[in-house]
């Protein structure tokens, strides 16, 4: 069984090597002194936790942000939410993901304003509607992406238990947060294996979907089934489905980061009412 499947390190499993101990901390050869913690040790994790909001604050941000974006309101508010999510990702070190979100949202913005450049038409109206809703969906996805990058499953479980959320809700969420990164890493491993064997398809996969399913999907599903069994065994050993409230190693408390995020959430709620009558898109679409 892979012992790193249920590791609470937000940066991923610790490196294993010939000088690595069972706890993941490198040992000092030929020395009786304790090992010095490296960048993946406990000290650096504590430093990162100072810049991480409480999981309950993150959940509140996602819920309020989605409600503001998907309900009737100014389109400018959705733009502000995207910028907030991008800045949050940058502050968490996910610069590439933030840039990708900006590029995708810029494309949907281009579709929205395309009819104002080409003239009114039925196709232009379709582009406006399609780009409008895709922009909103991607804005909600941007907030979810920030939540996935900043949430630590162990801390999330402790926060949900503190909110008296039933185990039937906390267990699936925890497994989902563990499973998604592993699926992504397995997909990359399959792609690298195909490249080593000279089977990389690239854009040709669009014209040969059956070959793509054969080379990618079949080994990926097989690997995911094995990982699901390992995660089930690891979760059972850790008492994931137990109704007894476990002890949390990290005390969740309100910090200045949470205060900052609560101020941002309050500002977004106030901005919704001030921007309600402002039209930002062609044709007066809000």
C-alpha positions as CSV (number, residue, x, y, z in Angstrom):
1,X,0.0,0.0,0.0
2,X,1.2,3.5,-0.8
3,X,1.8,5.2,2.5
4,X,1.7,8.6,0.9
5,X,-1.9,8.4,-0.3
6,X,-3.3,9.9,2.8
7,X,-0.4,12.2,3.6
8,X,-1.6,15.6,4.9
9,X,1.3,17.5,3.3
10,X,-0.2,20.1,1.0
11,X,2.9,20.1,-1.2
12,X,2.7,16.4,-1.9
13,X,4.4,13.3,-0.5
14,X,7.8,13.8,1.0
15,X,10.8,12.6,-1.0
16,X,12.1,9.1,-0.3
17,X,15.8,8.3,-0.7
18,X,18.6,6.2,0.8
19,X,19.0,8.7,3.6
20,X,15.3,9.2,4.2
21,X,13.9,7.9,7.5
22,X,10.4,6.4,8.0
23,X,9.0,9.8,8.9
24,X,10.2,11.4,5.6
25,X,12.9,13.5,7.4
26,X,16.4,13.0,6.0
27,X,18.8,11.5,8.4
28,X,22.2,12.8,9.1
29,X,24.8,10.1,8.3
30,X,27.7,9.5,10.8
31,X,26.2,11.9,13.3
32,X,24.3,11.5,16.5
33,X,22.5,14.8,16.2
34,X,18.9,14.9,15.1
35,X,18.1,15.5,11.5
36,X,17.7,19.1,10.3
37,X,14.3,19.7,8.7
38,X,14.5,20.6,5.0
39,X,12.1,22.5,2.8
40,X,9.6,19.6,2.9
41,X,9.7,19.2,6.7
42,X,7.5,20.4,9.5
43,X,8.9,23.9,9.9
44,X,8.3,24.8,6.3
45,X,4.8,23.4,6.6
46,X,4.1,25.7,9.6
47,X,5.3,28.6,7.6
48,X,3.0,27.8,4.8
49,X,0.1,27.4,7.2
50,X,0.5,31.0,8.3
51,X,-0.5,32.1,4.8
52,X,-3.3,29.6,4.4
53,X,-6.9,30.6,5.4
54,X,-9.0,28.4,7.6
55,X,-10.9,25.7,5.5
56,X,-14.2,27.1,6.7
57,X,-13.2,30.5,5.3
58,X,-12.3,28.9,2.0
59,X,-15.7,27.1,1.8
60,X,-17.5,30.3,2.6
61,X,-15.6,32.0,-0.2
62,X,-16.5,29.3,-2.7
63,X,-20.2,29.3,-1.7
64,X,-20.6,33.1,-1.7
65,X,-18.5,33.6,-4.8
66,X,-20.5,31.0,-6.7
67,X,-23.8,32.5,-5.5
68,X,-22.7,36.0,-6.6
69,X,-21.4,34.9,-10.0
70,X,-24.2,32.5,-11.0
71,X,-27.2,34.6,-9.8
72,X,-28.6,37.6,-11.7
73,X,-26.3,40.6,-11.3
74,X,-23.7,42.7,-13.0
75,X,-21.3,41.0,-15.3
76,X,-18.6,43.3,-13.9
77,X,-18.9,41.5,-10.6
78,X,-18.0,38.2,-12.3
79,X,-14.9,39.9,-13.7
80,X,-13.9,41.1,-10.2
81,X,-14.4,37.5,-8.9
82,X,-12.1,36.2,-11.6
83,X,-9.4,38.8,-10.7
84,X,-9.8,37.9,-7.0
85,X,-9.4,34.2,-7.8
86,X,-6.3,34.8,-10.0
87,X,-4.6,36.9,-7.3
88,X,-5.4,34.3,-4.7
89,X,-3.8,31.6,-6.9
90,X,-0.7,33.8,-7.4
91,X,-0.4,34.3,-3.7
92,X,-0.5,30.5,-3.3
93,X,2.3,30.1,-5.9
94,X,0.1,28.9,-8.7
95,X,1.1,31.5,-11.3
96,X,0.7,29.3,-14.3
97,X,-2.8,28.3,-13.3
98,X,-3.7,31.9,-12.7
99,X,-2.4,32.9,-16.2
100,X,-4.3,30.0,-17.7
101,X,-7.5,31.2,-16.1
102,X,-6.9,34.8,-17.4
103,X,-6.3,33.5,-20.9
104,X,-9.4,31.4,-21.0
105,X,-11.6,34.2,-19.6
106,X,-10.1,36.6,-22.1
107,X,-11.3,34.3,-24.9
108,X,-14.8,34.2,-23.5
109,X,-14.7,38.0,-23.2
110,X,-13.7,38.2,-26.8
111,X,-16.7,36.2,-27.9
112,X,-19.0,38.5,-25.8
113,X,-17.7,41.6,-27.5
114,X,-17.3,40.1,-31.0
115,X,-20.8,41.1,-32.2
116,X,-20.0,44.8,-31.4
117,X,-17.2,44.6,-33.9
118,X,-18.8,42.5,-36.6
119,X,-22.4,43.8,-36.4
120,X,-25.6,42.3,-35.0
121,X,-26.6,38.9,-36.2
122,X,-28.1,35.6,-35.0
123,X,-24.6,34.0,-34.8
124,X,-23.4,37.0,-32.8
125,X,-26.2,36.7,-30.3
126,X,-25.3,33.0,-29.9
127,X,-21.7,34.0,-29.2
128,X,-22.7,36.6,-26.6
129,X,-24.9,34.1,-24.7
130,X,-22.4,31.3,-25.0
131,X,-19.4,33.5,-23.9
132,X,-21.5,35.1,-21.1
133,X,-22.3,31.8,-19.4
134,X,-19.0,30.2,-20.0
135,X,-17.3,33.2,-18.4
136,X,-19.4,32.8,-15.4
137,X,-18.8,29.0,-15.2
138,X,-15.1,29.5,-15.5
139,X,-15.2,32.2,-12.8
140,X,-16.8,29.6,-10.4
141,X,-14.3,27.0,-11.5
142,X,-11.5,29.5,-10.7
143,X,-12.7,29.8,-7.1
144,X,-12.9,26.0,-6.9
145,X,-9.4,25.7,-8.3
146,X,-8.1,28.0,-5.6
147,X,-9.9,25.9,-3.0
148,X,-8.4,22.7,-4.3
149,X,-4.9,24.1,-4.2
150,X,-5.1,25.6,-0.7
151,X,-7.2,23.0,1.1
152,X,-5.5,20.2,3.0
153,X,-7.8,17.2,3.3
154,X,-6.9,16.5,7.0
155,X,-7.6,20.1,8.0
156,X,-10.8,20.1,5.9
157,X,-12.1,17.1,7.7
158,X,-11.3,18.7,11.1
159,X,-13.1,21.9,10.0
160,X,-16.1,20.0,8.8
161,X,-16.3,17.9,12.0
162,X,-16.1,21.2,14.0
163,X,-19.1,22.4,12.0
164,X,-21.0,19.1,13.0
165,X,-21.1,18.0,9.3
166,X,-22.2,14.3,9.1
167,X,-19.5,11.7,8.3
168,X,-21.6,10.7,5.2
169,X,-20.6,14.2,3.8
170,X,-17.1,14.6,5.0
171,X,-15.8,11.1,3.9
172,X,-16.7,11.5,0.2
173,X,-15.2,15.0,0.1
174,X,-12.0,13.8,1.7
175,X,-11.7,10.9,-0.7
176,X,-12.4,13.2,-3.7
177,X,-9.7,15.7,-2.7
178,X,-7.2,12.8,-2.4
179,X,-8.2,11.0,-5.5
180,X,-8.2,13.9,-8.1
181,X,-4.5,14.8,-7.7
182,X,-3.6,11.1,-8.0
183,X,-5.6,10.8,-11.2
184,X,-3.8,13.8,-12.7
185,X,-0.4,12.3,-11.8
186,X,-1.4,8.9,-13.2
187,X,-2.5,10.5,-16.5
188,X,0.8,12.3,-16.8
189,X,2.6,9.0,-16.1
190,X,0.6,7.3,-18.9
191,X,1.4,10.1,-21.3
192,X,5.1,9.9,-20.5
193,X,5.0,6.1,-21.0
194,X,3.4,6.6,-24.4
195,X,6.0,9.2,-25.4
196,X,8.9,6.8,-24.4
197,X,7.3,4.1,-26.6
198,X,6.9,6.5,-29.5
199,X,3.1,6.4,-29.2
200,X,2.5,10.1,-28.4
201,X,-0.6,11.2,-30.4
202,X,-0.9,14.9,-29.6
203,X,-3.6,16.6,-31.7
204,X,-4.0,13.5,-33.8
205,X,-6.1,12.1,-30.9
206,X,-8.9,14.3,-32.1
207,X,-9.1,12.4,-35.4
208,X,-8.4,9.0,-33.8
209,X,-10.5,8.9,-30.6
210,X,-10.6,5.1,-30.4
211,X,-6.8,4.8,-30.4
212,X,-6.7,7.5,-27.8
213,X,-9.1,5.6,-25.6
214,X,-7.1,2.4,-26.1
215,X,-3.7,4.0,-25.2
216,X,-4.8,6.4,-22.5
217,X,-8.1,5.5,-21.0
218,X,-7.7,1.7,-20.5
219,X,-4.4,1.9,-18.5
220,X,-5.7,5.0,-16.6
221,X,-8.8,3.2,-15.5
222,X,-6.8,0.2,-14.5
223,X,-4.5,2.3,-12.4
224,X,-7.4,4.3,-10.9
225,X,-9.1,1.1,-9.8
226,X,-5.9,-0.1,-8.0
227,X,-5.5,3.3,-6.4
228,X,-9.1,3.3,-5.2
229,X,-8.5,0.0,-3.5
230,X,-5.4,1.4,-1.8
231,X,-7.2,4.5,-0.7
232,X,-10.1,2.4,0.7
233,X,-7.7,0.3,2.8
234,X,-5.8,3.4,3.9
235,X,-9.0,5.3,4.9
236,X,-10.3,2.3,6.8
237,X,-7.0,2.0,8.8
238,X,-7.3,5.7,9.6
239,X,-10.9,5.4,10.8
240,X,-12.2,7.7,8.0
241,X,-15.8,6.3,8.4
242,X,-15.7,6.2,12.1
243,X,-18.3,8.2,14.1
244,X,-15.8,8.9,16.8
245,X,-14.4,12.4,16.6
246,X,-10.6,12.1,16.0
247,X,-8.0,14.4,17.5
248,X,-6.6,17.1,15.1
249,X,-2.9,17.6,15.1
250,X,-3.3,21.2,13.9
251,X,-5.5,23.5,15.8
252,X,-7.7,25.5,13.5
253,X,-8.0,29.1,14.5
254,X,-9.0,32.5,13.1
255,X,-6.1,34.5,11.7
256,X,-5.4,37.7,9.9
257,X,-5.6,35.8,6.6
258,X,-9.2,34.8,7.4
259,X,-10.0,38.4,8.4
260,X,-8.7,39.6,5.0
261,X,-10.8,37.0,3.2
262,X,-13.9,37.9,5.2
263,X,-13.3,41.6,4.2
264,X,-13.1,40.5,0.5
265,X,-16.3,38.5,0.8
266,X,-18.1,41.4,2.4
267,X,-16.8,43.8,-0.3
268,X,-18.1,41.4,-3.0
269,X,-21.5,41.3,-1.4
270,X,-21.7,45.1,-1.2
271,X,-20.4,45.5,-4.7
272,X,-23.2,43.3,-6.0
273,X,-25.8,45.9,-5.0
274,X,-23.8,48.9,-6.3
275,X,-23.1,47.2,-9.7
276,X,-26.6,45.8,-10.2
277,X,-27.7,48.5,-12.6
278,X,-24.4,48.8,-14.5
279,X,-24.3,47.2,-18.0
280,X,-20.9,45.9,-19.0
281,X,-21.7,43.8,-22.1
282,X,-23.2,44.6,-25.5
283,X,-27.0,44.8,-25.7
284,X,-27.3,45.6,-22.0
285,X,-26.8,42.1,-20.8
286,X,-26.0,42.1,-17.1
